[in-house]
Amino acid sequence: MRLLTLNAKYLDDLPIHFILCTERTGSSLLSLMLNLHSNILSPSEEPFAIYFWKKYRNKTYWNEPDIIDYVDSFFLITEKNTNLYFSKKNVFLESLLEHKEILNFDRVVKLTYLHFIDIKDKSNVRIIVDKQIKFFFHLELLQQIFPSAKYVILTRDVRDNIVSKSNRKLNWNQHPLFLSALWNDTYNNIEKLVSNKRIIVTYESLISDSELVLKNICHWLEIEYQPKMIETEGVFESLLEKKKNDISSDFIHRLKHFHSGLSQKPNSNKIGQYKEAFDPKILIEIESICGDNLNKLGYETNSSSFQITQLKRIYFTFLAKCYRRYLLSFYLHIPLWLKLKIKLLRKKKSVV
């Protein structure tokens, strides 16, 4: 699909907001619902903007070689399957070349976002809402790049979140206390955002009362709610059908399995599943790590005199910080040229 030629004013006025979350919180469902709104674009999670910022932030003149280099770098550094969620490379390149005379970093970023979900009609898009997991750990930089952004904080009861992550074998370690510490370290970051720039949405409310949640989000984003946002049945399958010639059948099968919840109406049968999954001692240890954030986010906890040992708390908290916070910080500070070189070597290795 070819993007419309856009003017500088439209791009400058186009706001970018973010969904911040951890895995298995219903973020793919929320993103799908937002994309059903004709005025909202919710891209798949690609952290390209923070990686390219240092190189391009002050660039106001773009020639054809600059644009070709940017497009090549973008397709090299992407972390997800661009064949599923992004325009073809030649279409993207042609679009940027058409806008060459008005490009700066902010406009390049917005044009890049507008090439996500390429099967969507973009002619009426007025808001971009980018879903991100990693950005929770880059908030200082994110607020510097996008000073006007608002944030939808999407959360889920950590106990159910652990069950869901364990079932999908997500993250390096499936130990419930490691996953507890990872969840807790993620949502500790909420306080870094001023209250009038954030809205908190729970997985539980999104599932049990989707319409009300979406109305609240739309009102907060200052855009009118559209009833078709809750008509999610068959939408994900339709995307896969339209993209079947661009991605392998094996990848389609894995996507259907991983995102099986997108293939049916939201239901509440996974809310409270932790009660059958953990013994009381583990639940108390989880609450010992996450209790403060659970209470702040409105989740019930069970009072108990038993507490997790300090050594165990320190151990799993340190592991969680190393796995995500420190690793993401380390990767962010790797020079872009080295990131691209690493990506290129990995790509060549995968081809071989």
LOPARO-968160 format. One record per residue: x, y, z of N, C-alpha, C in turn. Coordinates in pm, whole numbers, plus 50000, padded with zeros to 5 digits. Layout:
BEGIN
XYZXYZXYZ
...
This chain:
BEGIN
500844988050000500005000050000500885012550000
500555022149919501325034549905500745045150000
501635051550074501195061950167500915074850093
499915082250140499605095150081500765104850102
500915114150009501885124850029501345134450134
502165137250235501715145050350502475158150357
501845168250416502535181050428503175182350566
504045192250579504805194050702503885196950821
502835204750799501935208250910501235195950966
500765187150876500115174950923501065166851011
502295165150964503265157251040503615164051172
503785177051170504135184251293503015183651396
501775183451349500615183351439500225169251484
500815159051425500435145151454501065140751587
500255138451691500815134851821501215120051828
502235117351907502675103651933502545101052083
501795090752117501625086452255502075071952266
502105066652389502655053352409501815044852504
501775031852474501305021752568502555015652630
502685016152761503815010252831503324998452913
504044987352907503574975152972504704965052980
504404953553037505264941953025504524931752940
505164920352914504524910352828503294904352896
502394898952813501204891652857500284900252946
500044912352901499134921352973497934925352888
497774918852773496684922552682497054933852589
498344936652575498764948052493498474945952345
498614933552297498314930952155496824932952128
495984928952223494544931052209494214945952209
494794953452302494534967752307495004974652180
496164970752131496684976552007495774973451889
495274961151883494354957151777493074965651783
492544967451904491334975551921491564989951877
492704995551914493005009351875493125010651724
493695000551659493845001051514492515000051440
491464995451508490144995151446489515009051442
490085018351516489635032351512490255038951390
489445045451310489935051151184490915062551204
490935068551324491825079951349493075076451429
493215063651467494345059451551495195049151478
496495050651488497435040551440498235035651559
498215022551583499005016651691500015006951632
501255011251613502265002851547502704991151633
503384981551570504014970851646505284976251710
505694970151819506754975851903508144975151839
508574986251786509924987651732510555000051794
511664998451867512275009951937513235018151852
512965018851722513875025551629514145040051665
513145047151717513295061551742514405064451843
514495056451949515525059152050516905054952000
516955045251907518245041051853518795051051751
517905057451677518335066651571518475081151619
518015083851739517915097651786519255104951785
520285098751840521585105551849522135109051711
521955100051616522525102351483521755112951405
520445112851417519625120951327518915132851392
519025134551523518175144351592518355158651541
519555162151498519795175951451519845177051300
519505166451231519605166351085518365173051024
518575183550948517455190750886517505190250734
518605185450679518695183950533518935169250501
518075163550420518165149450383518255148450231
519325142150184519425139350041519115124550017
519145120449893518765106649860519675096349928
521005097949927521845088249998521525087450148
521205098750211520825098750353519585090050374
518615091850287517345084450301517555069650276
518335066250176518635052150148519335045850268
520285053150326521005048150444520055046150562
519125055450582518155054250691517275042050671
516765040250550515875028950522516625015750540
517835014950490518635002750508518874999950656
519195010450730519455008850874518185004650948
517055010450911515795006850976515484992050957
515564987250835515234973250810516254963750872
517454968650896518464960350960518264959451110
517864970651171517794971151317516444966751373
515454964951288514134960951338514214947651412
513334946251512513364934551599512214924951573
511194929451506510044920951477510024917451328
508944910751285508844906651146508224917951063
509064925050990508574936350910507664931950797
507814919350752506944914450645505484914050688
505264912850819503894912050870503324925850901
504124934450959503584946851015504034959650946
504854958750843505424970950786505364970650634
505384982550576505384983650430506624976950371
506534973550246507694968050177508774978950167
510004974450161511134983750166511094994150054
510754989849934510734999349821509635009849838
508515005849898507415015249922507835025650026
508465020950132508945029850237509975039750183
510905034650105511935043250047511325053849956
510405049649872509765058949780509015069949856
508355066049965507605075750044508535086250105
509635081950163510565091550223511185100550117
511475094950001512025103249893511025113849848
509745110349846508705120049809508625131649907
509005128850032508925139150136510295145250165
511245142950080512645146650104512805161350144
512065170050081512265184450101511795189350238
510995181450308510465186250437510995178050555
511925169050532512325159650637513175166150746
512865162450869513755163950984513545151451068
514195150251181514095137751257512665134951301
511985144851354510625143051403509695138151291
509815143951175508955140151063509335126451007
510605123251007511035109950962510465099151054
510525101751184509975092151281508485090151256
507745100951235506295099751214505985092851082
506735095850979506535088850851506845074050866
507865070950944508185056850969507035049951040
506525056151145505365050451216504185048251120
503975057451029502825056550939502945045250838
504095038950831504245027350743504025014150816
503765014650947503365002551018501894999650987
501534986751003500164982250976499764987150837
500504982650737500364988350602499034985050535
498264975550592496954972650533495884982550581
496234990950677495265000650731495235013250645
494045018550624493885031250556494365042450649
495385049750606495985060050692495455074150663
494525075250572494095088650528493455096850639
492945090250744492285097750852493015096750986
494235091850985494975090051111495285103651173
494915105051299495155117651372496025115651496
496215103051536496985100151657497775087251635
499005086951683499805074751686499945070551832
499655057751860499795052351996500665039951986
501925041452020502915030852003502985021952126
502815009052106502904999352216504364995452237
504864996952360506264993952387506434987052522
507294977052524507684970352649509004976252701
509944978452613511274983052654511294997552700
510375005652650510435019952677510175023452823
509605014252900509435016553043510795019253110
511855013953048513195015253105514015026153036
513375033952951514055044952882513235057852894
512565059653007511605070653018512255084353010
513435085953066514095099053061514365103052916
514915093752838515185096652697513885098252619
512915089852649511635090252578510955103852595
510985108952716510365121952742511155133452679
512435131152657513245141152588512925141552439
512725129652380512435128852237510985132652209
510075128352297508635130752276508075138252397
508385151052412507985158352533506485159852552
505705158652446504255160552456503495147352469
504205136352474503555123152474502765120652602
501665113352584500905107952696501165092952702
500875086952818501225072952838500045064952894
499705054352824498735044652875499535033652944
499415032753075500115022453151499205010353160
499594999553094498774987453091499384977153186
498604972853283499114963553382498184951553398
498694941653467497924929553495498374924253630
497474918253703497824912053831499074903453812
500114906453889501404899753869501264884553882
500354879853964500224865553986499694858553861
498704864653795498224859253667499254861453557
499944872653564500974875653465502074865053466
502434860553585503454850053598502974837053535
501724833553561501164821253503501204821953351
500774833153296500724834753151502124834353089
503074841253151504444841153100505044827153108
504784820253216505324806753232504744797253127
503454798653098502824790152997503434792352860
503864804552831504454807952701505974806852701
506544802952816508004801952829508694815152793
508094826152836508674839252808509734842752911
510674851052870511754855852953512784844852981
513924849053024515054839953041514794829453148
514024832753249513824824153364512344824253400
511774812353421510344811853455510074810353605
511104811953686510874810953830509904822053871
508874818753948507864828853981508414841054054
509474839354132510024850854203510874859654111
511494853654012512194861553910511174869853831
510094863453788509064870553712508364881153799
508244878353928507694888354021508574900654025
509874898354039510814909554047510864917253916
510714910253804510704916853673509474925853660
508324920653698507074928553697507224940653788
507754938453907507864949254005508824960153959
509944956053901510914965853853510344973853736
509494967453657508844974353546507914985353596
507014981853687505984991453730506475001153837
507684999053888508315009353971508535022253893
508605020953761508895032553676507715042053659
506535037853700505345046353683505555060053745
506205060453861506365073053933507255083053860
507955078553756508785087753678507955096253583
506675092753569505775100153481504825108553566
504685121153531503765129653608502335124553587
501515126353688500185120153689499295124753575
499425137353531498545142053423498995137553285
500115130253279500595124953151500335109953138
499695103953238499525089553235498115085553277
497675074453221496425068253261496715053353280
496185047553386496445033453415495245025153373
495515014953293494485005753244494894991653286
493984984253346494304970653386493794960653282
494524949853271494114938753183492704934253221
492474933553351491204928453400490034937153354
490184950253359489104959153314488984959053162
490114957953092490074957252946489294945052899
489454933952969488754921652932487294921952975
487034926453096485674925553150484754936753102
485324948253068484494959553023485254967352916
485474960852802486294966652694485764980152648
484464981152632483884993452578484165005352669
483955003652798484175014552893485645018752894
486545008952894487975011952894488375019652769
487895015252654488235021952529487645036052524
486455037752578485865051152584486725060452671
487205055052783488045063052872489365066752805
489955057252734491215059952664491005070552557
489935068852479489655078552372489405092552429
488655093152536488395106152600489695112552646
490555104452705491835109552756492745114252642
492655107252527493445111152411492765122152329
491605126452377490845137352313490425133552171
489835121752161489345116852033488045109352057
487145109751962485825103651980485915088451971
485245081652062485195066952060484415062151939
484865050951881484155044651770483755030351811
482465026851804481995013651848482685001951781
483185003751660483834992651589485124988251656
485604995751755486844992151823486734979051899
485534975151936485374962652011485044950851919
484944953351790484604942651695485884935751647
486504928151738487844922651713487834908751649
486704901951651486674888151600487044887651452
488014879151420488414877051282489404887151227
489704897651303490584908251252492014903151237
492514896251339493894891151333494034880651223
493034871951210493074861851105493064868350967
492314879250954492254886450826493624892150791
494334897450890495684902550867496604891350818
496554879950885497414868750846497074863850706
495794863850673495374859450539495924868950432
495854881850459496334891650362497854891250347
498534886350452499994886150451500574872250425
499724862750389500174848850378501254846750272
501304855550172502324854150068503654860650107
503644868050219504844875050263505554868150378
504874859050447505464852150562505224837150548
506064829350614505994814850600504784809250674
504324797750630503174791250694503524787050837
504804783550859505234779850994505154791851088
505544803551037505484815651118504024819351147
503154817651050501724820251070501174811151179
501564798451174501104788851276501554793151415
502824797351426503344801651556502654814351606
502364823351514501654835651552500244832551603
499554823551534498204819851577498214813651716
499244805651743499344799351875499674809751982
500664818251954501104827952054500014838352083
499304842451978498254852551994496864846251984
496714834552042495434827452033494284835652092
494594844052190493554852252251492954862552157
493674865852048493164875651953492124869651859
492004856551862491104849651770489724847451829
489474852851946488174850852011487784863552086
486534864052124486084875452203486814875552337
487114887452390487734888052523486874880752625
487504872152705486764865252810487594865352937
486924863953048487564865753179488034852753241
488114841853163488474829053224489924828153269
490754837953228492154837853272492404847653386
491364853953433491504862953548491394854653676
492404855353759492414847653883492904833453868
493484830153753493954816353731495094812653825
495764822553880496884819753970496454812154095
495184813354133494704806854255494814791754249
494794786454126494934771954108496364768054072
497224777954052498574775054001499644774954109
499454782654217500514784154316500044779854454
500994774654533500654771754672500764784754753
500144785154869500074797654947501444803654978
502454795455002503774800755037504354809054922
504234803954799504744811254682503974824354664
502664823754683501854835954668502274846654768
502564842554889503004852254990504354858154953
505244849854898506554854854856506424864754739
505524861454647505264870654535504764884154587
503824883554680503274895854736504304903454819
505254896254879506304902954954507184911454863
507354906954739508154914454642507324925654579
506084922554545505274931654462504144938654537
504064936554667502914941454743502614956154727
503654964554734503424979054725502794982854591
503334977554483502794980854351501424974454328
501214962454382499894956254371498844965154437
499154970254555498204978854626497984992054552
499054997954502498925010554429498065009054304
498134997354242497394994954118496014989054143
495644987554270494284983454304494044968554314
495114960654324494954946154336494934941954483
494154931654511494044926754647495284918754686
495684920054811496764911954865496304905754996
496924894955034496584888155158497614891855264
497144896955375498074900655482498614888055548
499904888055576500534876555639501784881055713
502074874555822503284877955896504524872055829
504294862355739505424856155669505964865755563
507264866755556507904875055455509004867055385
509274870655261510374864655188511684868655255
512664859855253513944863255314514604874655236
515344882955305515994894355241516964889755134
517674878855159518634873655061517924869554933
516804862754946516044858354829515504870354752
515024880354823514504892454759515614899354678
516774901054742517894907654675518344899754553
518394886554566518864877954457517964879154334
516674877454351515774877654236515594891854180
515644901854267515574915654218516794918954134
517954914654178519184916954102519144909753967
518684897253967518564889753841517644896953743
516514901553795515544908353709516114921353652
516804928953734517414941453687518474938753582
519274928353602520304924853504519674920853372
518604912953379517964907553259517334918453174
516754928453236516044938453156516614952553174
516564958253291516954972253310518404974553267
519344966653321520754969153292521114965053150
520524954153104520814949552967520304959552864
519114964752884518564974752791519384987552793
519824991552912520665003452922521985001452850
522574989752867523844986652800523664987052648
522604980752599522384980152455522104994052398
521365002052471521055015552424522325023652401
523325021652486524535029652479525565024052380
525285012652320526145007752212525955017052093
527035021852031526905030851915526055024551805
525315032751734524425027751630525175019551526
526355024051486527105016851383527435002751429
527695001151560528014987951612526754979351623
525634985351662524364978051662524084972451523
524264980951422523984976751284524934965851239
526184966851280527164956651243526804943151305
526404943451433525984931251501524774925151432
523804933651398522604928951328522954922751194
523864929151122524254924150990524934910551002
525804908951100526484896151121525474885151156
524504888551241523464878751277522624875051156
522324884951075521514882350955522254873050859
523544875650839524344867150751524434852950806
524574852050937524674838851000523384831050985
522244837950999520944831150987520694826350845
521204833950747521044829850606521854817450578
523084817050634523944805350616523344793350686
